Amino acid sequence: MIPRGKKGKVAAFVASDRVDNRAPVALTLDVSADGRRTVWKERRIQELADLMEAPPFEEQEDLNAAALADSVDGFSYLLGENIDTQFERDATLANHGVVIRVKARYRNSPSSLKAIGAFVQLGHPAGTRCPLPVTTTNSFTVIHTNGIHSISLYFCGCTAATPNYIQLLRSSWYPSTPREPRTALSFSLLRLFHNLNCLGKLPAWDLWKALETMTEHRTSNPAPQRYKVLLRSIRQWRHLKLLKRAGRGHAPNGVAGTGLGELVVACPACPHPDRNLPPDWESISAEKRFIYTLFLAIDANFRLRNAIVSTTDRDPPLGDGWAFFIEQAPYQEHIRSFVSQDDMASCSGFKATFLADLKNAKGLRTTGVAGVTCSRHGVWRPNGMGDLQRGERYCNVDPLVAISMGGDNSRLNVVLSYDIVCIWGVHFPDRLSQLPLQWRLNFDPNRVRFCVPKFHLWAHRVQCHALFSFNFLVGAGRTHGETIEENWAQSNRAAAQTKMMGPGARKDTLDDIFGAHNYRVVKSFRRVLLTRLAEAIQEARIHTTEFNDFNTGMVTFCGNDVVMTWQREVLLWDRDRLQPCPYEPHLQNKETMKDIQLQLAQEEQANLRSGSVSHESSMSLFLALGLEIEEKQRGLAWEIKARRSGTTYQELSVERQRNIILRDLKKFQLRSADRELPRACVAGLVHAETRLCEAECRDALESLRQGLRTRSAGHLFTVRNVTGQNPTTRAEGVQRKVQRELRVLNDPNVREEMAERQILAQQGFIDELIVGPSSEAAVVSRGKGRRQLSWIWYSYSEPIDSLNVATRNDDPVIHEALKIKWCKARARKMRWQEEVTLLLEEMRRVIAYCRWNAELWRGREREERAGIDAKSMQGLRAFAAEQANIQHRTADDLESHWMSICTLG
């Protein structure tokens, strides 16, 4: 019997918003008899095909969507308003078998839907009632996007009725449990939170508090406590979506047959043998084989930590090793063999590397995560994630890299990018041979190259710069290797909510977040690859023209034989990195002032040990103090000249600096005003002072150049990005600080010397100031890939034999500097040309991968499944056809969208 309406408070309610008719698999939470332990067990409510089950259209009414939406909105509006008059309303809302009847008298005080007599009938078409309804003992709770609602629910009790949880699923309500459910969540709520959590990292607690607030504000009563139900349902929803999109509902072996890493969204732009590569790709020439290179980036993240909450037995992942995290059991067994292994050392000076062990790890299960991504596109690799127990260790990183390089990828050339690759890559092949059998690789070590990401390379020692630079790696294009840092920046926003999760819930959540990241990256290929290609074509033309002009100038000035010798040196070094590096200066003096001070201190230490020192003072300290006094005097003179008449505080600052200089002068212990040598004078003092002064000049020149580059970069950034009064004022303040470091350029003597050098350069003279020792001391620097040469390098129009003696410069140091500039200009030209080739190949691979994926879904559509009823089979085929059409449309759209620009390449 239909319950009558009751007087009381009225609350707004929107009927179940059915979008599709797919019934997902449920994973139940079994509670043991003693109630002290909960264990997640994989359990299918029905075949995963229920996700794609076709709706029984013959039993449904053809509802007008707009009319239904209007009725829902009007119903919600009336229930949410305070109405003074009393009237009676009978509203029927239908949505794929869900019937809500309300017959009540409305007053000012709102109430729950159950209190006003609203009920829901499942399992029957709209407008009909079940002759044998099965009611719930207590009120049924529905969690929707507009709040938490208590209703009266009737299941269908007919003979041919489906189980209760299936009736809820077919009505777009997700049951909290398959055993006598008393709570359900609308699919709309789950979809909304799924997207908000993956994009904005919204915690489930914030969602629950918002729903609770909306409910209590409307009903003035405490909301039913269903937070744990929400958490459980969200976790199951994530997992089911992964299974559904990976086609596990179509697989003959079902969910249990899911392979390792099978649930990830793969990168279609990376090379996948037998998927997006031509059949004869392995027979390509050695010069063009770089287009089939797999670029991988490795890094550790110490923000995604996890506290010791719950255990793996109580909270295991729903799909261990099925997505991004490596399979837990073999990974932990492997790590147990290296309990005493120390962190990897590094020559870099980044803080994260040194502070990884210093952070408080008390109460933490994991101190971070190590990950592998494709370094050109930023797509996470299957099974490329692993937990860290203590810093970055070989035992944590090696299995992740081995899995990413395994399978068909072992036939590809691989470039590995890691910020500590100078240490990690030394014995990499030997360590791979010692891994467990399931991770060992059969690959050619000559096909693996190592690089350091461009931003991190600056912190390494100079010996690492050319050896591990992407700028000098043949076939690297314009790869920078920093994509994994960009990926961490997105996932780190989920660090707070995942820190206090159990081990299984944390991995399921991160798997889903990483999968959503991959999906967004893949969807952006349509715009990103096209933009990159347009830029690469333009830059390739610029740098090709620039190098050709520069090469002509060098052939004219140095001779063709010399230039051909440079080219042979570069080609030899590209094949064998043990050969002398043409990008590094070998004849130029690269020692800085600190290097000279260290050498002098070591020489003094050797003399002290040999007993050949007869004086008490230290020569190196004496000279360093003298140079320091001179620097302070110059700085004080500039300050006095700039201020002239200052405030009392400024005058006080000047006097204090004078006093400091006077105290230092007393320490210096000069004998007389004519600067006689001090009592600590020994043999070699003048030579040591000369070495220090030359190093000081080199440091000053390099500091000046760095200041000029900083000023130019800051000005360009300000013009492009800074708007508004406050940001502009701050930017001008920064520029003033940089300008103070360049005040030496305002000296009249310096400016006169610079003018003379410019005149000589215009007349064809090579100036050592331009190509001298300190100009190439840094092998790599930021922005080198886009740097354009000055016009002075194209100014030689006469053969070298016709140049007079004053113009020619046969200094080998100058020739070496010219060789380095020539080699770098050639490298810039080649990298941009390679970038164009790589981007064209990546575009072709994306289209080929989409067509391969479409054929995969077409095969699933045609596949016959035993033991599947006709309706379920219809749903499976419909879903497969939909996915195949999406992939075909994507391929056609990309092909037409990219066609115009690809012809220019």
C-alpha positions, 0 to 999 in steps of 0.5 A: 500500500502506498503511504499517505503524505504527512504534514511536516517540514519539506526538503528539496530532492532531485530524482535519480539522474540516470545518464547511462544504464551500465551496472558496474562490478561491486567490491564488497567489504566483508566484516568478520564475525568478531567485527575487529577486522575488515578485509577487501575482497574482489567480488563481482556483483555480476559480470563486468559486462553489466557496466555496458549492459543495454537498457531494456528499452522495450520496458521504458517510456519515451520520456521528454528530457526537457519536461522531466528536467522542468518537473524536477526543478519545479518540484525542488523549488516548491519543496525548498520554498517557505509557503504560507498557504496550504495546498496539496500536490501529487508529483510523479517523477520517473527516471528509468524505473524510479518512481517518486510520489509525493502527496503532502501538505506543505507548511513553513517548516521543512522535513525529509522526503520520507516524512512527507511521504515520498517513496521510490519504486525500483524495478518497474517502468514509470507510472507503475507499481510492483504488486509485490514490493519489498520495503526496507526496514528503516529509511533508505539514505541517498547521497546526491550532489545536493545533500543527504536524503532519507527516503522510503524505498521499495524494491521489486519483489516479483519472481523474475526480479533482479537482486536489490543491488542490481536494481539500484545500479540500473537506476544509477544509484551505487549501493554501499554493499550488495548485501541488503543495502541501506545507502546508495550514492548517485552516479552524478555525485561519484562522477563529480567527485571523481573529476574534482579529486583528480583535477583539483585534488579535493579531499573526500572529507571536504566533499562530505562536509559540504554535503552535510552542511547543505543537508543540515541547513535545509532540514535543521537536523543532523545528517546521517553519518555515512562518511565511511560509506562515501569513502568505500564507494569512491574507492570502488568507483575509481577501480571499476572505472579503470577496469571498464576503460581498459576493456576488462569487461570484454576479456574472456578471463575477466577481472582476474586476468588483468595483467601488470600495468594493463590499466594505465593510459599509455602514451600514444606518442612514444614508440610501441612496437607492433602498435604504432611503429612500421613493420620494418622499423628495425631495418632503418639506417643508423642515421635515422634510428633516433626517431625510434628512441624511447626517452625516459625520465626518473626522479624521486618525490619526498612529498608523497609520504605515507604514515603508518596507518593500517596495514597491507593485510587489512587494506591491500590495493584493489589491483596490485600492480595493475596500474602505475605502482609496481607489484608489492610482493616482489618489490618488498622482497627485493628491497629486503635484500638491501636493508643496509644499502646507502643513498646514492651519492651525487656531485650536484648540490640540490637540497632535496638530495641532501635532506632526504635522510635528514627529514623526520621519518618517524611514524612514516611507512614511506618517505616518498615515491620514485617514478618514471615518465616519458621525458618528452611528453610527461606521461607516467609509465606502467609500473613506474612507481615505487615507494621509498623507505629511506632516501633514493637508493639503487634497490628502489629505482632499478626495478622501476627502470627495468620494467619501463624498459622491458618487454618490446621496449628492449629493442628500442634505443633508450635515453635515461634522464636522471638528476643524479645519473652521473652516479646512478648510471655508472654500473647500471648494466651490472645492477640490472643483471643482478635483479630478480628474473622477472625484471631482468633485461636482454638489451644492448648497453650501447643502445642506452644513453644517459643525460641530466635534466637541463635545469639540474645540470647547472648544479653538477661539476663542470666535467658532467656538463658536456657528457650528460647534456641533452644539447650535445646528444645526437638524436635528442632534439629539444628534449629537456628532461624536466617533465617529471618535475612538472608532473610532481607539481600536479600530484603533490597537491594530493600529498596531504590527503594521501599521507594519512591513508592506508597503504591500499587506499593510498595506492588506489587514489594515486593510481587514479590521479596519475591515470587522470594526468595521463589522460589530460596530457594525451588529450592535449597532444592535438594542440601541444604537438602542433605548437611545438612543431610550428616553433621547431620549424621556425627555429630550425630555419633560423639556426640552420641559416646562422650556422651556415653563415658562421661556417662560411666565416670560419672557413674564410678565417681559419681555413677549410682544413681546420673546420673539417678537423673540428667536424671530425672531432665532433663526430668522433666524440659523438661515437665515443664519449671517452675521446676529448670533448670538443665542447670543453676548453682544454688550452684555456685557463679556467681556474677561478679565484677559489681554485687558486686559493685552494692550490696555494693552501695545498702548496703551503700544507705540503711545505709545512709537512716538509719543514721548508717554511720559516715564517709564521704568516700564511702567504695565501691568507695574506694575499687574499686579505690584500685583494679583499681590502682592495675590493672593499675600497672600490665598493666604498668609493662607488658608494660615496660617488653615487650618494654624494650627500646622503642621510645620517644613516647613510653617512653612518654606514660609510663610516662603519665601512671605513673603520672595517677597512682600517682594521683590515689594513692594520692586519695587513702589516705594511712596512711603509707607505711605498707598499714594501713587502711584508715581513711574511714575504717568501719566495714565490709571493709575486707569482702567487699574487699574479695568479690570484689577480688573473683569477680575480679578473676572470671571475669579475669578467664572468660575473659581468657577463652573467649580470648582463645576461640576467639584466636582459632576461629580466627585462624580457620577462618583465615586458612579456609577463609583468602588468600592473603598478605593484608588479612593475615596481617590484620588477624595477627594484630587481632590475636596479639590484642587477644594475648595481652589479654592473656599475663598472660599465659606467666607468669612463675608462671602461666605456672608452676601452669597449668603444675601441674594441668594437671599432676593431671588431668591425674592422675584422679583428678577433678580440680575445675579450669576446672569445677569450678564456672565460667566455667558454668556461661554462660548457652549458648554460640556460638558454643555449638552445636558442642563443643566436650568434653576434653579427661580428662572426659573419664579417670576414669576406676576404680569404685568410691568406689575404688578411694582414698580420694585424688582422690574423690571430694564430693564437691556439687559445683563440682558435680553440674558442672559435672551435667551441663556438662552431661546435655549439652552433652546429649542435643547436642547428642539429637539435632543432632539425632533429626536433622537427623530425621527432615531432613529425614522427610523434604525430604519425605515431599518435594517429597510428596508435589511435587506429590500432586502439580502434581496431582493438575495440572493433575486435572486442565488439565482434567477439562472442562470449560464452555464458553472457545473456543477450542484453549484456552482450548487447551492452558490451558490443555497444560500449566497444563500438562507442570506444572504437568510434571515438578512436577513429574520430580522434585519428581523423581529426588529428590527421586533418588538423595537423595536415597543414603544418606537417607539410611545412616540415 
